[in-house]
Amino acid sequence: MLWGISNSWKEKSNFELVCLKEKIEKFSLEWGKISFDGSALRDIIFAEGKVIERNYDRIKEKYGTVHIVDADEAKILLKGNPSEVIIGTGFEGLLKLDSDAQSILQQKTAMVVATSPQAIDLLNQKLKQKIRVNALIHTTC
């Protein structure tokens, strides 16, 4: 497992230390965590075959809630030119995209928005089929 993030990525997106793991084959989900290859994190962004833990502090400070996907996260979701981006909105579907994030994603790629259990099933299916896909998965409400 590699730990860290390139300085250019950190400077551009204001993201903190992240766990990067190559070649993830399957994710599993339960309330409050997503597991993969012996690791577990809270909310994740999966881009270019790597996992990044969402920066709750940054989102909460900016919006007063962690139930928003913003333009910075949308830009990360476009890394590697995915054929599709999957957004897991939580078990109850409370996560929303702000208007900038929605616009960025809709202009550049196909987007699927679903509850997180549905999103994980779809993500695992796409990974098994070796389809280039990125995702953001919210693990609570």
Buried (B, 14 or more C-beta within 10 A) or exposed (E): EEEEBEEEBBEEBEBEEBBBBEEBEEBEBEEEBBEBBEBBBBBBBBBBBBBBBBBEEBBEEBEEEBBBBBBBBBBBBBBEEBEBBBBBBBBEBBBBBBEBBBEBBEEBBEBBBBBBBBBBBBBBEBBEEEEEBBBBBBBBB
